[in-house]
């Protein structure tokens, strides 16, 4: 297990064998799970391990981020919501009951 995964709560990866997880190949999954379920110190670990720009780029390209998490990461990283793929997709697929 990598140094990064040793410091992240294993419960975020309940559906996969964390010992077989490669932190480089599975970067998107790791970042997504930690952002959705992790604590602030684990987000800091992501920034230190992958670099802030890589974390931001990965987050901006995710297909779905729940609204509360999107608000948090938008403020935390100081990124406008319009840079997030999930936000743009939601605006394009607006449902009649969301008006």
Secondary structure, 3 states (H helix, E strand, C coil): CCHHHHCCCHHHHCCCCHHHCCCCCCHHHHHHHHHHHCCHHHHHHHHHHHCHHHHHHHHHCCCCCCHHHHHHHHHHCCCCHHHCHHHHHHHHCCCHHHC
